[in-house]
Amino acid sequence: MADQPDTSAFPPRRRSARLGVAVTSELVELIVTGEIPEGGLLPPEGPLSDHFGVSRTVIRESVKRLEEKGLVVVAQGRGTQVARSGSWNMLDPIVLSALIDSDESLGILDELTIVRGNLESAMAGAVAERHTQEELARIEHVLDAMREMRQESDAFRQEDVVFHFTVMEISRNRLAENIAKRLYRRALESDRYQGLRYDGAFASTIEEHSKVVEAIARHDVEGAERAMRHHIVSSWQRRRPAAPPESGS
């Protein structure tokens, strides 16, 4: 059994009117950042209550929320143990935000890009296989609007999002759409995911979107899948910031 950690190692807590939400968020951050490692035990209710300056009831409710998010396992007589990361609900907004915000290596954004690329690739293939002329016209209309902007701008980037969301919606794959939108929306809030500006960003985005639309128009399922995956992954690789060097290296 892992040793029970001491709350003296925790950073000073942030004040918040919504104590339960604040305590849950701080505990999520401690787990996600590895301050309380996988397999480690949360301190008992008493020390946690003293550390956060809240009642034991608030602590119990917060631990219950952690359990619902898959972050901990509560076992009678053994305490509250941090679950392995593969069991965490990473689509939970608080968990996903903590993962992205603490991702100094950019590893979670690399993983997010792969998952997003695969999901949107499958949805683009579904649109290529089955779409109406009106649906194709919707996608072409967004692409034309992007072309008319002639330069990268906030409005252009917003239309870029609209392009991807339009393909998702027309795919009729509600589960893939829901997951991809959650990942994409949260990633867009990260400055690191927005990444570095690079020469030719406008032209490359238009060209790669055009290849997706052309494959969809000719009902080329494999071509649409390949074009969408390539666009998402290569675009991230072009704008990806360099990760900071590991300490001691």
N, C-alpha and C positions, 0 to 999 in steps of 0.2 A: 504494500500500500504506500502511496506517495506521502511524503511529509506534508503536514498542514502548513500553508504559508502564513506568515505573520503580516498583519495589515500595515505595519510600520513601513513596509517596502512600497506601499501604494503611493501614487502621487497625490498631492492635495486635491480634495474634491471640489468640483465646480458647483456654485450655488444655483438653484433653480426652484421656481415656484412649484413646478410639477415634479415633486420629489421622486415618485415611483418611476416616472419616465427617465429622469436624470440618473437615478441609481442604476436602472437597467442599462442605459446607454454607456455609462462608465464601466460597468462590469463587462459588457460586450466588448468594449475597447480593450480592456485588460486581457481578455481571453484571445481576441483576434491578434493583438500585438505580441502574444506569447508571454506577457507578464505573469499570467497564470497559465502554465503550459498544458497541452493535451495530456490527460491522465492525472493532472494535478488536482488538488482539492481546494474548494473555496473555504475560507475561514468559517467557523460556526456563526450562527445568527448574532450572538452577543457581540463579538468583536466587530462584525460588519455593521451592526446597528450603531455602535459607538463611533466607528470610523466615519460613517456617512452622516451621523447626526440625525437619524430617523428611527422610527419605531421598528420593533421586530416584525410587525405586521407588514410594513412597507418592504422590508427585506424579504419576507416570505413571498409576497406578491412579485417582487422583482426576480427572485429565483425561479418562480413558476413561469414567468415570461421567458427566462433563459431556457428553461426546459422545453417550452413550446417552440422555441427557435432551434431546438436540437443542439444547443451549445453545451448543456450539462445533463448529467444523469443523476437523479436523486435516489440513493439506495439506503433503506432503513439500516441504521447501525454502522454504515460506512461513510456517510456524509455526502456531499455534493461534488461530483467529479466532472471535470471538463471532458467532454466527448471528443473523439477524434474528428478532425476537420471535415472528413468525408461525410459526416452525419449532420453537419450544420446546414441550416436552411439559408443558403447564400443568396436567395432571391428576396429574403426578408429585407425591407428597406434599411433598417438599422444595421443589420449585419453586413449587407452589401456596401453601405456607406463607410463603415469602419474598415472593411477590407480594402476598399479603394483609397481611402484617405491615409491609411497607414502603409501603403504599398510603395515603399522607397525603391524597391528593385524593379518595379513595373511588372512583376511576374503575374499579378492578378489581372492586369490590363491585357497582357499577352494572352492569358487564358480566355478572358472575356472576348477578345477579338476572334479567337479560334471558334468559340461556341457560337458567337454571333454570325461569323462567316458561314458556318455549317447550317445554321437555322435559316438564314436568309437565302442561302444557296438552294436549299430544298424548297423554299417558298417561291423563288424565282422560277425554278423548274416546274412547279405546279401551275404557275401562271402561264408559262410557255405551253404546257400541255392543254390547258383549258382556259380560254378567255374569250370574251365577246369583243366585238369591234369597239363598243363603247368603253370597255375597260382598257383596251389598248390605247384608245384615244386619251384616256385620263393620264396614263403614264407618259405618253408622248407630250401632252400639254405641259406637264411639270418639267420635262427635259427642255422643251422649247423656252419655257420661262427662264430656266437657268442659262440657256445660251444667250438670251437677250440681255442678260445682266453684264456680260462681256468682261467681268472681272470678279475676283473673289471679294466678298463683302459679308457682313452679317446677314443681309437678305439672301445672298447666294447660299450661305451655309444653312439657313433656315429652309430654303427650297431643297437642299440636299437631303435634309431630314424628311421633308414631305415626300420626296421621291421614294425613299426607302419605306416609309410608312404606307404609301400607296400600293407598292408591290406586296407588302405584307397583307394588307387588307383584302386585296384581290385574290390572294392565294387561297382564301377560305380555310386556312389552317389556324384555327383560333388559338390552340395551345402554343404553337410555335410563335404566332404573332404576339401573344401575351408575354411570353418569356423574353423574346427578342426586344420588345419595346421597353420592358423593365430594365434590361441590361443597357440598352442604348441610351435611354433617357438619363439613367444615373451616371453613365460614363461621360455623357456630354457636360455634366456639371463639374467634371474634373479638368483643371487646367492642364494637367499632364496628358490626359487623353486628347484634348484639343491639340496638344503637341506643338511642334515647331513649324513655323512657316517655311515653305520651300519653293524654289523656282518652278513654275509650271503647274502649280497646284490646280488652278482653274482649268487649264487645258486638259490635264490628266483626268480630272474628275468628269468633265464633259465626255471625253473619249471613252472612259470606262463605263459610264452610264449608258452611252450610246450603244456599246457592244451588248449590254444587257438587254436593252430595248429591241435591238435588231434580232437577237436570238429569240426573244419572246414573240416577235412579229412573225417569224418563220416557223414557229412551233418547235424550235430546237431545244428540247429539254436539257440535254447534256451541255449544250453551249451556254444556255442561260445560267445553269448551275455553276459552270466553270467561270463565266464572266463575273458573276456576282461575288463568288468566293475570292477570286483574284483581286477584285476591286477593294473589298473590305480589308483583306490581309495586307496587300501591297500599300494601300493608302496609310495604314497604321505604321508600317515599316518605314515609310518615307518621312513621316512627321514625328516618329517616336523619339523622345528625348533620350540622351544617354543616361543610363542608371548610375547613381553615385558609386564610387569604388567601395568595396567591402572594407570595413575597418580592419586594420592590421595587414592589408594586402599591399 
